[in-house]
Amino acid sequence: MSHTLGIRQAQKQKTRQALLDAALALLEEQSLSSLGLREVTRAVGVAPTAFYRHFRSTADLGVELVEEALGSLHPMIGSTVSAAGDSDERIVRAVGLIARHVDAYPAHVRFIARERHGGVQPVREAIRRQLARFAEEVKVALADHPESAGWSDEDLLMLAGLYVDQMLMTASQLLEALEGPAEERDRVTRMAIRRLRLIDLGRRHWQD
């Protein structure tokens, strides 16, 4: 009996992931607010009623996609703003990590970029929660930097928010550059490095 239950559970998880993957593929060309569950189930080859065995609504599915797209990024945050190396090395490393993530997960990056200010409130809130968590993690990492000596917790969180916003902007711009010439990707990379250097320069003089 337990073996049969295990097979059923595995099949259920497989169908659930297939629904997520199908939705993500469909969202390459449209927003979540216009996505119908029948489109998703048709792409997977299951009956529309099967959708409700896994998600309460397309908004619920969208929240799960947020977790899938951003939840796995938390281990990378420490590497992005690690205290290792000088400030310029940290900046170049951060932009490189973002570029590799965009190359590996373009559909996830596109989904977050589109839905961050989209029309589905639970998804907007899920993204906001994840970004707030990122900011807290970046704040903790920044506190280890020698440059952060004497900074208040509030100011560190403000700085962390600037870095998180910049990372998102860089990811979105690199995504747009994927389809274009290599020169455009190089331009985006150079500009991202310059913007982070500007933030870093302001950071050094914040307490002057």
C-alpha positions in Angstrom: 0.0 0.0 0.0 2.8 2.4 0.9 4.5 1.7 -2.4 1.3 2.6 -4.2 0.9 5.8 -2.2 4.5 6.7 -3.0 3.8 6.3 -6.8 0.7 8.4 -6.6 2.5 11.1 -4.6 5.3 11.1 -7.2 2.8 11.4 -10.0 1.0 14.2 -8.3 4.3 16.1 -7.8 5.2 15.5 -11.5 1.8 16.9 -12.6 2.2 19.9 -10.3 5.6 20.7 -11.7 4.3 20.2 -15.3 1.6 22.8 -14.6 4.2 25.2 -13.3 6.5 24.7 -16.2 3.6 25.0 -18.7 2.5 28.2 -17.1 6.0 29.7 -17.1 6.3 28.9 -20.8 2.9 30.5 -21.6 3.9 33.6 -19.5 6.8 34.2 -21.9 4.2 36.0 -24.1 1.5 37.3 -21.7 0.9 38.5 -18.2 -0.4 36.3 -15.4 -3.7 38.3 -15.2 -4.5 37.2 -18.8 -3.5 33.5 -18.3 -6.4 31.0 -18.1 -6.2 27.7 -16.3 -7.6 26.0 -19.4 -4.5 27.1 -21.3 -2.3 25.7 -18.7 -4.1 22.3 -18.4 -4.3 22.0 -22.2 -0.6 22.4 -22.5 0.0 19.7 -19.9 -2.7 17.4 -21.3 -4.9 17.1 -18.2 -8.5 18.0 -17.6 -9.2 21.6 -16.2 -10.6 20.1 -13.0 -7.2 18.5 -12.4 -5.7 22.0 -11.9 -7.6 22.4 -8.6 -5.9 19.4 -7.1 -2.7 21.4 -7.1 -3.6 25.1 -7.0 -6.6 27.1 -5.8 -6.3 29.6 -8.7 -3.9 31.0 -11.3 -2.9 33.6 -8.6 -2.0 30.7 -6.3 0.1 29.1 -9.1 1.7 32.5 -9.7 2.8 32.7 -6.0 4.4 29.3 -6.4 6.2 30.5 -9.4 7.6 33.4 -7.4 8.9 31.0 -4.8 10.4 28.9 -7.6 12.0 31.9 -9.3 13.3 33.8 -6.3 13.5 31.2 -3.5 16.5 29.4 -4.9 18.4 32.7 -5.2 18.9 33.2 -1.4 22.1 31.1 -1.3 23.6 33.3 -4.1 23.0 36.5 -2.1 25.9 35.9 0.2 28.2 35.3 -2.7 27.0 38.5 -4.5 27.9 40.8 -1.6 30.5 38.8 0.2 33.2 40.8 1.9 35.9 38.9 0.0 38.0 41.0 -2.2 38.0 44.8 -2.6 34.9 46.8 -3.6 35.6 46.6 -7.3 36.1 42.9 -7.2 32.8 42.5 -5.4 31.0 44.6 -8.0 32.4 42.7 -10.9 31.6 39.4 -9.2 28.0 40.5 -8.4 27.3 41.5 -12.1 28.8 38.3 -13.3 26.6 36.2 -11.0 23.5 38.1 -12.2 24.5 37.6 -15.8 24.9 33.8 -15.3 21.6 33.6 -13.6 19.8 35.4 -16.5 21.5 33.0 -18.9 20.3 30.0 -17.0 16.8 31.1 -16.0 15.5 33.7 -18.5 11.9 32.7 -18.2 12.0 33.2 -14.4 13.6 36.6 -14.7 11.1 37.7 -17.3 8.2 36.5 -15.0 9.5 38.5 -12.0 10.2 41.6 -14.1 6.7 41.6 -15.6 4.7 40.6 -12.5 6.5 42.8 -9.9 4.2 45.6 -10.8 1.5 43.4 -12.5 -2.2 43.1 -11.9 -2.3 40.1 -9.6 -2.0 41.3 -6.0 -1.0 38.1 -4.3 1.9 37.7 -6.7 3.0 41.3 -6.3 2.9 40.7 -2.5 4.9 37.5 -2.8 7.5 39.2 -4.9 7.7 42.1 -2.4 8.1 39.6 0.5 11.0 37.9 -1.3 12.7 41.1 -2.1 12.3 42.3 1.5 14.0 39.1 2.6 16.8 39.6 0.1 17.3 43.1 1.5 17.6 41.7 5.0 20.1 39.1 3.8 22.1 41.7 1.9 22.1 44.0 5.0 23.5 41.2 7.2 26.3 40.6 4.6 27.0 44.3 4.3 27.4 44.6 8.0 30.6 42.4 7.7 32.3 44.9 5.3 34.9 47.2 6.9 33.2 50.1 5.1 30.1 49.5 7.2 31.7 50.4 10.6 29.5 52.9 12.4 26.5 52.4 10.2 23.1 52.2 11.7 20.8 49.2 11.1 18.3 51.4 9.3 21.0 52.9 7.0 22.4 49.4 6.2 18.9 48.2 5.2 18.5 51.3 3.0 21.8 50.5 1.3 20.8 46.9 0.9 17.6 47.9 -0.8 19.6 50.0 -3.3 21.7 47.0 -4.1 18.7 44.7 -4.5 16.9 47.2 -6.8 20.0 47.5 -8.9 20.4 43.7 -9.2 16.8 43.5 -10.4 17.3 46.3 -12.9 20.5 44.7 -14.2 18.8 41.3 -14.6 15.9 42.9 -16.6 18.3 44.8 -18.9 20.5 41.8 -19.4 17.4 39.8 -20.3 16.4 42.3 -22.9 19.9 42.2 -24.3 19.9 38.4 -24.8 18.2 38.7 -28.2 20.4 41.5 -29.3 24.1 41.9 -30.4 26.9 41.1 -28.0 27.8 44.8 -27.9 24.5 45.6 -26.2 25.1 43.0 -23.5 28.6 44.4 -23.0 27.1 47.9 -22.7 24.5 46.8 -20.1 27.3 45.1 -18.1 29.5 48.1 -18.2 26.7 50.4 -17.1 25.7 48.1 -14.3 29.2 48.1 -13.0 29.3 51.9 -13.2 26.0 52.2 -11.3 27.2 49.9 -8.6 30.5 51.9 -8.3 28.4 55.1 -7.9 26.4 53.5 -5.1 29.7 52.3 -3.5 31.2 55.8 -3.8 28.2 57.3 -2.1 28.4 54.6 0.6 32.0 55.6 1.4 31.0 59.2 2.0 27.6 58.7 3.6 28.9 59.5 7.1 31.1 62.4 6.1 
